[in-house]
Amino acid sequence: MAEFPHITTNIWDVFLAVPLVLIGTQILKHSFRIPPAVVPTVAVAIGLLISVFVSHPNNLLAGLFMGTLYGAAAVSFYVSAKLSIRAYRARG
């Protein structure tokens, strides 16, 4: 039976990778008119690229796992911020 890989997270994950995915997704969304239904897939793809080639280049399984989390975290942050702003504006 194969062992699970040892995956470490650090400050890079929170303060650099997720914002880079968020920024990259927004740039691509506005540059290429990506449909809203495809944006989460684009975010995960950017997260995978960053994770596999930059933060976990020696461990493919860890790179795939963390890249998926980077993309999901970026999309979740964007949706949460958008809904919070809408709720704040509707309150007044």
PyMOL commands that set and color helices and strands:
alter all, ss='L'
color gray80, all
select helices_A, chain A and resi 11-32+36-55+60-91
alter helices_A, ss='H'
color red, helices_A
deselect
rebuild
show_as cartoon
